[in-house]
C-alpha cells in the first residue's frame, strides 16, 4: 500500500520497485509482478502502475513492452553509471561537432585531413552512444552523421 505522503502515487510505486531492486529482492533478469498484481499490492489503479513502470524504464531500470513481461534491466547503481557514461559520450560528441563545424569554415588540405580524422572519431563516439542508448532500452535520438549532413548541404 502507498502512504499518504503528498507525493504522486506513481512515484511512490516507482520508489517501492526501485527499493526492491536496490535491496536485491528483485534481481537483474527477474520479471516484475504483473500490472494487475502491482495495482492490487499497492492499492492503486493500473494507470498509476503503468506510469511507475514507464518511469523506471526511462531510468533504465526496467525493460519490456506493454502487454508482455517486464524485467529488471539494471540496478540503480548500474543505471546511474550508464547514464553518466552516456552523458560523457554525448558531451564529447557535441565538442567534436563544434570542432568539425569550425574546421569546415576553412578548407586547406591539412584541415580537411583533420576533419576526416575527427569525423572518424565522431562516428566511433556515435556508435558508443547508440550502444549505450540500446543498453538503456531507449531509441537513439540523434540524426545522421556529419558526413551525411555535409553531403546534403552541397
JOGI-V328321 format. One record per residue. N is the residue number from 1. RES is the residue in three letters. SS is DSSP state (H for helix, E for strand, C for the rest). PSI is psi in whole degrees, 0 to 359 (999 if undefined). D_LAST is the distance of its C-alpha to the last C-alpha in Angstrom with 2 decimals. Layout:
n->N res->RES ss->SS psi->PSI d_last->D_LAST
n->N res->RES ss->SS psi->PSI d_last->D_LAST
This chain:
n->1 res->UNK ss->C psi->144 d_last->61.11
n->2 res->UNK ss->C psi->150 d_last->58.87
n->3 res->UNK ss->C psi->158 d_last->60.51
n->4 res->UNK ss->C psi->83 d_last->60.64
n->5 res->UNK ss->C psi->352 d_last->58.52
n->6 res->UNK ss->C psi->350 d_last->56.48
n->7 res->UNK ss->C psi->144 d_last->53.39
n->8 res->UNK ss->C psi->142 d_last->51.47
n->9 res->UNK ss->H psi->319 d_last->53.02
n->10 res->UNK ss->H psi->328 d_last->49.82
n->11 res->UNK ss->H psi->324 d_last->49.41
n->12 res->UNK ss->H psi->318 d_last->53.01
n->13 res->UNK ss->H psi->316 d_last->52.49
n->14 res->UNK ss->H psi->318 d_last->49.31
n->15 res->UNK ss->H psi->320 d_last->51.27
n->16 res->UNK ss->H psi->314 d_last->54.05
n->17 res->UNK ss->H psi->317 d_last->51.82
n->18 res->UNK ss->H psi->319 d_last->49.96
n->19 res->UNK ss->H psi->320 d_last->53.41
n->20 res->UNK ss->H psi->323 d_last->54.56
n->21 res->UNK ss->H psi->313 d_last->51.55
n->22 res->UNK ss->H psi->324 d_last->52.10
n->23 res->UNK ss->H psi->350 d_last->55.82
n->24 res->UNK ss->C psi->4 d_last->55.23
n->25 res->UNK ss->C psi->329 d_last->56.91
n->26 res->UNK ss->C psi->120 d_last->53.62
n->27 res->UNK ss->C psi->160 d_last->52.01
n->28 res->UNK ss->C psi->129 d_last->48.52
n->29 res->UNK ss->C psi->341 d_last->48.49
n->30 res->UNK ss->C psi->146 d_last->51.26
n->31 res->UNK ss->E psi->145 d_last->50.85
n->32 res->UNK ss->C psi->163 d_last->51.61
n->33 res->UNK ss->C psi->158 d_last->54.19
n->34 res->UNK ss->C psi->164 d_last->53.13
n->35 res->UNK ss->H psi->315 d_last->52.04
n->36 res->UNK ss->H psi->318 d_last->55.49
n->37 res->UNK ss->H psi->316 d_last->57.27
n->38 res->UNK ss->H psi->321 d_last->55.35
n->39 res->UNK ss->H psi->315 d_last->56.05
n->40 res->UNK ss->H psi->315 d_last->59.76
n->41 res->UNK ss->H psi->319 d_last->59.89
n->42 res->UNK ss->H psi->358 d_last->58.39
n->43 res->UNK ss->C psi->50 d_last->59.95
n->44 res->UNK ss->C psi->174 d_last->56.69
n->45 res->UNK ss->C psi->163 d_last->54.75
n->46 res->UNK ss->H psi->324 d_last->52.31
n->47 res->UNK ss->H psi->322 d_last->49.54
n->48 res->UNK ss->H psi->316 d_last->50.39
n->49 res->UNK ss->H psi->317 d_last->50.24
n->50 res->UNK ss->H psi->319 d_last->46.88
n->51 res->UNK ss->H psi->320 d_last->45.47
n->52 res->UNK ss->H psi->315 d_last->46.96
n->53 res->UNK ss->H psi->319 d_last->45.56
n->54 res->UNK ss->H psi->318 d_last->42.06
n->55 res->UNK ss->H psi->314 d_last->42.28
n->56 res->UNK ss->H psi->330 d_last->43.40
n->57 res->UNK ss->H psi->315 d_last->40.61
n->58 res->UNK ss->H psi->327 d_last->38.09
n->59 res->UNK ss->C psi->350 d_last->39.88
n->60 res->UNK ss->C psi->9 d_last->39.50
n->61 res->UNK ss->C psi->327 d_last->43.27
n->62 res->UNK ss->E psi->157 d_last->43.48
n->63 res->UNK ss->E psi->146 d_last->41.58
n->64 res->UNK ss->E psi->184 d_last->42.24
n->65 res->UNK ss->C psi->152 d_last->41.73
n->66 res->UNK ss->C psi->139 d_last->43.74
n->67 res->UNK ss->C psi->353 d_last->46.56
n->68 res->UNK ss->C psi->176 d_last->46.59
n->69 res->UNK ss->C psi->150 d_last->47.93
n->70 res->UNK ss->E psi->134 d_last->46.42
n->71 res->UNK ss->E psi->156 d_last->46.78
n->72 res->UNK ss->E psi->122 d_last->46.85
n->73 res->UNK ss->C psi->326 d_last->43.61
n->74 res->UNK ss->C psi->159 d_last->44.31
n->75 res->UNK ss->C psi->164 d_last->46.81
n->76 res->UNK ss->H psi->323 d_last->45.95
n->77 res->UNK ss->H psi->317 d_last->45.73
n->78 res->UNK ss->H psi->315 d_last->43.36
n->79 res->UNK ss->H psi->321 d_last->41.09
n->80 res->UNK ss->H psi->319 d_last->41.15
n->81 res->UNK ss->H psi->319 d_last->40.26
n->82 res->UNK ss->H psi->319 d_last->37.32
n->83 res->UNK ss->H psi->321 d_last->36.13
n->84 res->UNK ss->H psi->315 d_last->36.44
n->85 res->UNK ss->H psi->319 d_last->34.49
n->86 res->UNK ss->H psi->316 d_last->31.79
n->87 res->UNK ss->H psi->319 d_last->31.60
n->88 res->UNK ss->H psi->314 d_last->31.50
n->89 res->UNK ss->H psi->318 d_last->28.63
n->90 res->UNK ss->H psi->319 d_last->26.72
n->91 res->UNK ss->H psi->318 d_last->27.42
n->92 res->UNK ss->H psi->320 d_last->26.31
n->93 res->UNK ss->H psi->316 d_last->23.05
n->94 res->UNK ss->H psi->319 d_last->22.49
n->95 res->UNK ss->H psi->317 d_last->23.43
n->96 res->UNK ss->H psi->321 d_last->21.03
n->97 res->UNK ss->H psi->317 d_last->18.11
n->98 res->UNK ss->H psi->316 d_last->19.29
n->99 res->UNK ss->H psi->316 d_last->19.60
n->100 res->UNK ss->H psi->316 d_last->16.10
n->101 res->UNK ss->H psi->317 d_last->14.80
n->102 res->UNK ss->H psi->323 d_last->17.20
n->103 res->UNK ss->H psi->327 d_last->16.16
n->104 res->UNK ss->H psi->345 d_last->12.48
n->105 res->UNK ss->C psi->337 d_last->13.92
n->106 res->UNK ss->C psi->145 d_last->15.64
n->107 res->UNK ss->C psi->22 d_last->14.42
n->108 res->UNK ss->C psi->157 d_last->17.77
n->109 res->UNK ss->H psi->319 d_last->18.31
n->110 res->UNK ss->H psi->328 d_last->20.65
n->111 res->UNK ss->H psi->319 d_last->18.31
n->112 res->UNK ss->H psi->320 d_last->15.65
n->113 res->UNK ss->H psi->319 d_last->18.69
n->114 res->UNK ss->H psi->322 d_last->19.75
n->115 res->UNK ss->H psi->315 d_last->16.45
n->116 res->UNK ss->H psi->319 d_last->16.90
n->117 res->UNK ss->H psi->315 d_last->20.47
n->118 res->UNK ss->H psi->320 d_last->19.79
n->119 res->UNK ss->H psi->323 d_last->17.30
n->120 res->UNK ss->H psi->316 d_last->20.13
n->121 res->UNK ss->H psi->318 d_last->22.57
n->122 res->UNK ss->H psi->318 d_last->20.51
n->123 res->UNK ss->H psi->318 d_last->20.47
n->124 res->UNK ss->H psi->318 d_last->24.23
n->125 res->UNK ss->H psi->321 d_last->24.81
n->126 res->UNK ss->H psi->319 d_last->22.97
n->127 res->UNK ss->H psi->319 d_last->25.23
n->128 res->UNK ss->H psi->318 d_last->28.21
n->129 res->UNK ss->H psi->316 d_last->27.34
n->130 res->UNK ss->H psi->318 d_last->27.02
n->131 res->UNK ss->H psi->315 d_last->30.35
n->132 res->UNK ss->H psi->316 d_last->32.00
n->133 res->UNK ss->H psi->317 d_last->30.91
n->134 res->UNK ss->H psi->316 d_last->32.21
n->135 res->UNK ss->H psi->330 d_last->35.45
n->136 res->UNK ss->C psi->353 d_last->35.84
n->137 res->UNK ss->C psi->25 d_last->35.44
n->138 res->UNK ss->C psi->149 d_last->32.42
n->139 res->UNK ss->C psi->149 d_last->29.04
n->140 res->UNK ss->C psi->122 d_last->26.11
n->141 res->UNK ss->C psi->354 d_last->24.63
n->142 res->UNK ss->C psi->160 d_last->21.20
n->143 res->UNK ss->C psi->208 d_last->17.86
n->144 res->UNK ss->C psi->182 d_last->15.46
n->145 res->UNK ss->C psi->160 d_last->14.79
n->146 res->UNK ss->H psi->325 d_last->12.63
n->147 res->UNK ss->H psi->316 d_last->11.04
n->148 res->UNK ss->H psi->320 d_last->10.20
n->149 res->UNK ss->H psi->320 d_last->8.95
n->150 res->UNK ss->H psi->319 d_last->6.66
n->151 res->UNK ss->H psi->319 d_last->5.43
n->152 res->UNK ss->H psi->329 d_last->5.54
n->153 res->UNK ss->H psi->340 d_last->3.84
n->154 res->UNK ss->C psi->999 d_last->0.00
